[in-house]
């Protein structure tokens, strides 16, 4: 997937800041997005063709001294600086702000939040140096990070040194369904069934789409290529999460496994694992941004009627099918895992179809609120409720794999409690059955 898809607005905004840096002087952009979502590729795409030179510094989790040596070498070779021998990361930031008083430069600091692990005092140093030099330095500083909550806290937390120092804040999301269609059509892979398969295996994350385009070129059977000794997908969940989760990663993995198997309430997760998980659920949601809390669309923000889901379809698949078969992975018994997927994937993907339809409605920009509904007993469940208060419209949809299993009569019956709670007098109500059979038409209908 060498072609670059989407992100045109972000590209233009980043390039414009760098192009105007001689006039504007110091500008700080913050970019956040989960791992593998394509932040580094976007930055490369934005700056490698530009006239403005750029410097890329990656905060790996090693000692400050080791990073200082690494960054000094990069600066010496990239900027042609001779005999620069800094003693600390503070020296490096100070030098670069000084250097850019003569020459314009875009500086990318990737995994910026990990400064907290290397040397937390550096945030205050950066703040002092930035405030003292930004008016004279022709520098576009891009602070990039994969932990949304930490990056938000660093730049938006009132007690943090870098509070409100950002000039632009970019949140990079996975690619929306219309771009999946474009990628699949470019590789002659598009049909409804395949679209659902690719959604389950990528969730719109560019790196995984890259893998899928490669796999589909190698084999007619996608799962043959996805689940094999040569597939990067097998170890991906571990690579992506263990470092962030740290020493408690086993507990977090157990919770995510429980959710992927359909235990979506705290009580069911605790029952399944036979342990208390309240603190860990909060962290998975608020710190790591890996799970999503769902409440009935009619309930208040403080309602305790909560269901949890894994935010990323790929991770949901990985926990449900790969991590669940750890022993088979250890024995390299990939045929067993493929049989397991073959047995359960139809039912599993039918449930994931709901998240694909929600993503299609979100991309359409036609609704102010989208969610689901269930009553106090957990019954009368409605898959999708989408509300447009401007045009006074409400869409109530049931998601089935096959359209013939949809019953409008039953859906209307289930909706009585919801409509009483919402009390939306004068709204046009549309009842729909969404399925794999009409996926392509619905995507066309809701094109933004």
Secondary structure, 3 states (H helix, E strand, C coil): CCCCCCCHHHHHHHHHHHHCHHHHCCEEEEEECCCCCCHHHHHHHHHCCCCCCEEEEECCCCCHHHHHHHHHHHHHHHCCCCCCCCCCHHHHHHHHHHHCCCCCEEEEEECHHHHHHHHCCHHHHHHHHHHHHCCCCCEEEEEEECCHHHHHHHHHCCCCCCCCCCCEEEECCCCCHHHHHHHHHHCCCCCHHHHHHHHHHHCCCHHHHHHHHHHHHHCCCHHHHHCCCCCCHHHHHHHHHHHHHHHHHHHHHHHHHHHHCCCCCHHHHHHHHCCCCHHHHHHHHHCCCCEEEECECCCCCCCCCCEEEECCHHHHHHHHHHHHHHHHHHCCCHHHHHHHHHHHHHHHHHHHHHHHHHHHHHHHCCCCEEEEECCCCCCCCEEEEEEECCCCEEEEEEEECCHHHCCHHHHHHHHHHHHHHHCCCCCEEEEEEEEHHHHHHHHHHCCC
